[in-house]
Amino acid sequence: MVNQQLIRQIECLTTKRQICLIGAAVIDLVMQTPFIPSSGGEVLLSQQEKHIGGCAFNIALMLKQLGMQSYNALPIGTGIWATQISQLMQHHQIVSEFTHLEEDNGWCLALVDPTGERTFFTIEGIESTWNKQLLANLHIEKNAIIYLCGYQLSSKTGSEILDWVESLSQPFDLFIDFGPRISTLNSEIFDRLFALKPIISVNRQEAEFLGLDSKSSNFKDAVQNFAHNWFTKHHTPIIIRLDYEGAYVYQKGEQKWVDIFPVTVIDTIGAGDNHAGGVLAALSAGWSLSDAVTLGNAVASYTVGQKGADCSPTRQQLIKHIKQE
């Protein structure tokens, strides 16, 4: 019954609120590794594929695949990597508001081990250089949903993004997926972000960094207590993504476990981004936060059953995936 209701909701998905994606488009070189070597070690890699990646691009592609619209603030520069990114974005019919900037884009080496887990090695480019003049060109609609991730917030110009967000006069909702850079953010950035009352999405490791006791004998109770304490302190909704154990949502008036959609894991690259995209799509369509996380879980489970990051499902593929669950 739940899946039938979800399928009907997916069939009616419509962009009702602007989704503004602030972030990166980079080249991902994805390679298989039998293990991650220790310092001074050596490992023979098998090159697989070259993709366009970056958290914001992954979300833009996912929304495009679902037939949703996004307003993309993805800096595209000038150089070898930027040229490849531009060509691939044209192929996917994704447009950015920021193009032909002076510096080249960055790239990322993604190592995928036999369990499907990934390890990233990143070289930054124009996607990590922000300024007030660039951001002032964006036209944010009333009640827009603005997406930010830890990669941009932790960059040398991350404060420029925060200055811009704080300067917006019209009402909006902020959605933040910190990612692995969460440990590099200082207390001042956290304080400024939490003052904006964003929706926070974190995975297991990021929640541990924020204070979750993952070694508790009663893990679910530990998650619920962590979320309660978080909301009591910051008054910001939080989504805790716990892979095979589902996700937990805590906001005022709603605390809920959201089940997973079982799948054989092939590659976890882009899973968190696709989860965020599913949540953003649903929130734009007017769904509740817990229903939005259900959609995020469904999209992420489809993604980890595929190779690479640019494998977001179409609406029809997602519905077929849910029916097979």
N, C-alpha and C positions, 0 to 999 in steps of 0.2 A: 504493500500500500504506500509506504514512504517513497519507494523508488518511482512508482507511478505518479505520485504527486510531484516529485522532482522533475521527472521527464516532462510533465505538462508545463511546469515553470520554465524549463529550458526552452521549450518550443515557443514560449511567449517572451523570451528575453528581448528587451528593448533598452537602448541607451536613453535614459531620462535625465541624467545629470552628467555634466561634463566630467571626463576622467582625464586629468592632466598628469602626464608621466614625466617627472624630472629625473634624468639619469643618463645611462650610457648605451652606446652601440659600439661593440668591439669585435675583433676577430677571435674566435675560439679555435685553437688547434687541439683536437681531442685524440688522445692516444691511450692505448691499453697498456697496463703495467702489471706484472705478476705480483709486485709488492712495492711499497714506498721505501726506498733505500735509506739507511741511516747516514749520518754525516760521514763523508769520505767513501761511501759505498758506490756501487754501480749497478745499473739495471738496464736490460735491453727492452726498449719500447717498440710497440707495434703501432704505426700511425694509422689512424682510422679515417677521420673526415675533418674538413674545415667548414666551420659554421660562422654565421654572424651571431654574436651573443651580447652579453651585457644585460643586467637585470631589467632595465626599462624596455629595451628592445624585446626581450623574451615576453614581457607582458603585452607589449603592443602587438606582437605577432599572435599571441594567444587570443587577445580580444578581437583581432581581425578575423581569425579562424572561426570564432563564435558569431561573427556578424555584428560585433559591437564596434563603436567608434571610440577613438582616443585622440587626445590632443598631445602631440609628442614633442617634448623639449629635449632632443637627443643631439648634442653637438657633433656635427660632421665636419671634419677638417679637410686638409689638403695633403696628399702624400700617398704612399703605396697602400697602406691599410685603409685609409679613408676612401680611396677609389674603389677598393673591393667591397667595402661596406655600402657605398652608394649604389653599386651595381646590384648587390644582393637585396637592398631595401627596395629598389625599383622592381626587382623580380617579385617581391612579396607585396608590392603596391602599398608600402608604408612610407609616409611622408613625415619629415621632421621640420620644425620651425627654424632650426639653426643649421645652416649649411655653408660650405665654402669658407670655413674659418681657417686661420693661418697655420695652425699646428696640425700634425698628423694625429690620427686616432691610435689608441692603444691596442694591445692584443694579450691573449691569455693562453697559457698551456694548461690544459686540463688532463690530469692523469686519472684513469678509471681502473680501480683494482677489481679482482674477481668477484667481489661482493656487490659491485655496482657503485660503491662509494667513490667520491671524487675528491681530488686535491688540486688546488689552483696555484699557478705561478703567474703573476700579472705584471705587465709593463703598462704604466698609465700614459695617456695622451691627452688630447684636447677635451675629452669627456670629463677630465678632472680639473678643468680650469673654468671657473665661473666668475662673472662680475655683474654689477648692478645694471650696466648698460645693456648687456645681453638679456638678462631676465626681464628688464623693463619692457621688452618687445612682446611679452606674452600677454594674451587677453584672457583673463580668468573670468569665467561666468559665475553668476550668483549661485551659491550652493554647490559649487564644483567639489570634486574629490581630488585632492592633490596627493600624488604618490612620491615618497622619498625613500632612498635606501642608504645604508651605512657607508657604501663606497663613496658616494658623493659627499655625505656629511663629514666624513673623515678626511677628505682631500684638503690640500693646502688652502683652498678657497671655499671650504664648506660653510664658513661663517657668512659668506656672501649670499648663499641660498637662504640661510636662516634670516638674515636681514630682510631679504625680499619677502619671505613668507610673513614675517612679522609686520611688514608694511601694508599688506593687503587690507583693504577696508571692507570689502563685501564678505558676507558669510561664506565659509567653506569648511570642509572636513579634511583633516590630514590623516593619511594612512602611512605608517612607517614600518618597513621590513628591514631591520638592522643588518642582518647577515653577519658574516664572520668578522667584520670590522667593528663590531660592537665594543670589543675590548680596547679599542684605540680612542674612543670618544671620551672627552673629559667631562667633569661634573657640570661645568658651565653650559656645555651644549645640551646635556640631558635636562638641566633645569629649564633652559629656554624652550626645548621641545615639549616638555611636559606641561608647560604653561599654556601651550596651544591645544591641550586636551586631545591628542591624536588617538587613533586606533593603533595599537601596537601588535605586531605579529612576530613571534619568536619561535625558533625551534628548540629542541631539547637542550643543546649545548648553550645556546644564548640565554635560555631561562636559567640554567645553572649559574651562568655568569652573573645574572641579576639576583640570584639568591635561592633558587629552587634546590631543595635537598633531594637529589635523585637517588641517593642510597638509602632512603627511608624504607623501613620494613613494609609500610603501607604507602606505595607510590602514589596512588590516586588521591589519597587524603593529603599527601604532601603537595601535590599539584594544586588541589583546591585551596589549601591554606596559603600557599604562595600567591595564588591569584587574588584571594581575598585581601591579603596584606598589601599586595600591590595596589589594588583599587582603593583601599582605605587611605593609602599614602598619597597616591598620584591622581586619583579620580579619572583615570583613563581606561577605556576598555582594552582588554588584552586577549589575544588569541595565542594559545600555546600549542604548537604543532609537535606531536609525539609519534610520528611515523606509524608503526604498526599498532600503536595503542590509541590511535585516533587524535582528536584535538579537543582542547577544553577552552570554552569561551566564558569570559566573565565581564559583564557590564552591569550597570545599575538595573535591577529588576530582572536580570537574566543570567543564570549560571548553568552551563550545560556541557555535557560530553557529546561530541559529535563523532560518530563511528567512521571507520575507514571503509574503503572499497578494496577488497582483497585483490592482489595482483602479483604476478611473478616479477620481481625487480630485475631489470636489465641494466639500467643506467639512471642514476639519480640527478644528473646534470639538469638544471632548470626546474627541478621539482618545486622548490620554494617559490620561484618566480611565477610558475604556473598556478600554484596555490593562491598567491597574492592576486594574480589576474582574475581567477575565478571569484574571489571575494569582491574585488573591485567591480567586476561585471554585475554581480548580483546586487551590490549596494547601489550602483547606478540605476538599476532597474526597480529599486524600491523594496528589495527583500529585507527581512530581518537579518541581524548579524549572524545568528546561529544558522539560518538557512544559507546565508552567503558562505559560511565556512563549510557547509555540506557540499556546495558547488565547488569550492576550492579543493576539498578532499577528493572529489570525483575527477577533476581535471588533473590534479597531481598524480593520482593513481594511474590514470591513462598514460601520463608522461613517463613515469618510471618504468613502464612496460615497453618503452621504445628506446632507440639509440639516439644520443645527441640532445641538444637543447631545443632546436627548432623543429619540434615534433608535436606541437600543440594540436589537439583534436578539433575537427570541425564540429558543428552542432550535431550533425548526423552520426559522426564517429563517437562522440561522447555519449549520445543516447544509446547507441549499440553497446558500448562498453558497460553502461549502467544496467542494461537489460541482461547482460551476461553475468553480472555480479551474483 
